[in-house]
Amino acid sequence: MKRGVWVVLLALWLTLLAACAGGQNVSSPGNEYGTGAEPVAATSAPAAGEVDTSRLSSELYFYNWSDYIDPAILEQFEEEYGVTVVVDTYDSNEDMLAKVRAGNTGYDVVVPSDYAVQSMVLEDLGLPLDRSLLPNWEYLDPELLGQYFDEQNTISVPYLLGVTGIAYNSEVFPDGVSSWSAVFDLAQVAAYQGKLSMLDDERETPGAALKYLGYSVNSTDPEALAQAEELLIAQKPLLGSYNSADVNRKLASGEYVIAHAWSGTAMQARNGLGEEFGGNPNINFVVPDEGGVIWMDNLVILKDSPNAYTAHVFINFLLRPEISAQNAEYVGYITPNTAAVPLLSEEVRALYDAGYAPNDENIDRLEWIVRNDETSAFTDLWTVVKGD
């Protein structure tokens, strides 16, 4: 996304924040739409925006990131429609894509990040959306539609946004953290060896190393990648772990005092996560001076989804402003739903403004991760680092 678009989006966000201050399953492969791109006509004709309950499946299979939806929302969906949502989780786009590519997963809806959507478009893994079944599309911020990874939003629906930086415990770092040196300078890291984690992600973690070294997160220059690989291998013995799954809990408990983290993970560590665990008010989050990553996760219905009609109903349910706000409040990430923003608590909006979302202070330091013919080099780099 070009910077100009983010300036417009940021202006919209700040304006909104200021205003707010005061059926049965069909076996896979294939689905009830068949294998073509266009859905077949419904057997009945409910009014526009209404749900044809005769077409709903009894279950929906949702393949999602960990701690990435309010469980109460799934209960509300089941109460309203009689559909049980079965959730499995993954820790990286690469893990999700590997399973989806194999086919016959039985999953209906997945949550790929921007560059992973691009792969799904190129490999024809997603079902073209039936917009007539998504009347709540109107609440999505138009500035977040039509991005490089799916220019017509043929298969993808914006779900949540976030930024990647450093979460840290202010009791251990009373002067704050401002640089990637806090996780890459070995002399500094030695003081809290074993209490630091980096994301288990072949693009995010090499990307952080590249930013520390003065490069773009997308640099595939062989010399830059060699330096990043060397840096990560030197750092590895000092880590508690590579972790994308429960960084929130370990920061909140004090097991980690600093972590390479997504903004929502940091907010969960600070505020707690519903009944799952209590928060730690000493957890702060920063986009380092050298820069960080901005990203958007999306909802995609798999091409071989057994329950594609029900998947549309589920996505439309998630696009309701009150549901979008409830979900963003719970998970701590940024909602792309403009009508949901005024429904967020003052506390969450204040944290967004403090750096947990793109703002005037950090916008120029954020990059999108992109995928092209040369970025397979990151897979090779990560294989070496993880196997060392």
Rosetta blueprint (number, residue, H / E / L):
1 M L
2 K L
3 R H
4 G H
5 V H
6 W H
7 V H
8 V H
9 L H
10 L H
11 A H
12 L H
13 W H
14 L H
15 T H
16 L H
17 L H
18 A H
19 A H
20 C H
21 A H
22 G L
23 G L
24 Q L
25 N L
26 V L
27 S L
28 S L
29 P L
30 G L
31 N L
32 E L
33 Y L
34 G L
35 T L
36 G L
37 A L
38 E L
39 P L
40 V L
41 A L
42 A L
43 T L
44 S L
45 A L
46 P L
47 A L
48 A L
49 G L
50 E L
51 V L
52 D L
53 T H
54 S H
55 R H
56 L L
57 S L
58 S L
59 E E
60 L E
61 Y E
62 F E
63 Y E
64 N E
65 W E
66 S L
67 D L
68 Y L
69 I L
70 D L
71 P H
72 A H
73 I H
74 L H
75 E H
76 Q H
77 F H
78 E H
79 E H
80 E H
81 Y H
82 G L
83 V L
84 T E
85 V E
86 V E
87 V E
88 D E
89 T E
90 Y E
91 D L
92 S L
93 N H
94 E H
95 D H
96 M H
97 L H
98 A H
99 K H
100 V H
101 R H
102 A H
103 G L
104 N L
105 T L
106 G L
107 Y L
108 D L
109 V E
110 V E
111 V L
112 P L
113 S E
114 D H
115 Y H
116 A H
117 V H
118 Q H
119 S H
120 M H
121 V H
122 L H
123 E L
124 D L
125 L L
126 G E
127 L L
128 P L
129 L L
130 D L
131 R H
132 S H
133 L H
134 L L
135 P H
136 N H
137 W H
138 E H
139 Y H
140 L E
141 D L
142 P H
143 E H
144 L H
145 L L
146 G L
147 Q L
148 Y L
149 F L
150 D L
151 E L
152 Q L
153 N L
154 T L
155 I L
156 S E
157 V E
158 P E
159 Y E
160 L E
161 L E
162 G E
163 V E
164 T E
165 G E
166 I E
167 A E
168 Y E
169 N E
170 S L
171 E L
172 V L
173 F L
174 P L
175 D L
176 G L
177 V L
178 S L
179 S L
180 W L
181 S H
182 A H
183 V H
184 F H
185 D L
186 L H
187 A H
188 Q H
189 V H
190 A H
191 A H
192 Y H
193 Q L
194 G L
195 K L
196 L E
197 S E
198 M E
199 L L
200 D L
201 D L
202 E L
203 R L
204 E H
205 T H
206 P H
207 G H
208 A H
209 A H
210 L H
211 K H
212 Y H
213 L L
214 G L
215 Y L
216 S L
217 V L
218 N L
219 S L
220 T L
221 D L
222 P H
223 E H
224 A H
225 L H
226 A H
227 Q H
228 A H
229 E H
230 E H
231 L H
232 L H
233 I H
234 A H
235 Q H
236 K H
237 P H
238 L H
239 L L
240 G L
241 S E
242 Y E
243 N L
244 S L
245 A L
246 D L
247 V H
248 N H
249 R H
250 K H
251 L H
252 A H
253 S H
254 G L
255 E L
256 Y L
257 V L
258 I E
259 A E
260 H E
261 A E
262 W E
263 S H
264 G H
265 T H
266 A H
267 M H
268 Q H
269 A H
270 R H
271 N H
272 G L
273 L E
274 G L
275 E L
276 E L
277 F E
278 G L
279 G L
280 N L
281 P L
282 N L
283 I E
284 N E
285 F E
286 V E
287 V L
288 P L
289 D L
290 E L
291 G L
292 G E
293 V E
294 I E
295 W E
296 M E
297 D E
298 N E
299 L E
300 V E
301 I E
302 L E
303 K L
304 D L
305 S L
306 P L
307 N L
308 A H
309 Y H
310 T H
311 A H
312 H H
313 V H
314 F H
315 I H
316 N H
317 F H
318 L H
319 L L
320 R L
321 P H
322 E H
323 I H
324 S H
325 A H
326 Q H
327 N H
328 A H
329 E H
330 Y H
331 V H
332 G L
333 Y L
334 I E
335 T L
336 P L
337 N E
338 T L
339 A L
340 A L
341 V H
342 P H
343 L H
344 L L
345 S L
346 E H
347 E H
348 V H
349 R H
350 A H
351 L H
352 Y H
353 D H
354 A H
355 G H
356 Y H
357 A L
358 P L
359 N L
360 D L
361 E L
362 N L
363 I H
364 D H
365 R H
366 L E
367 E E
368 W E
369 I L
370 V L
371 R L
372 N L
373 D L
374 E L
375 T L
376 S L
377 A H
378 F H
379 T H
380 D H
381 L H
382 W H
383 T H
384 V H
385 V H
386 K H
387 G H
388 D L
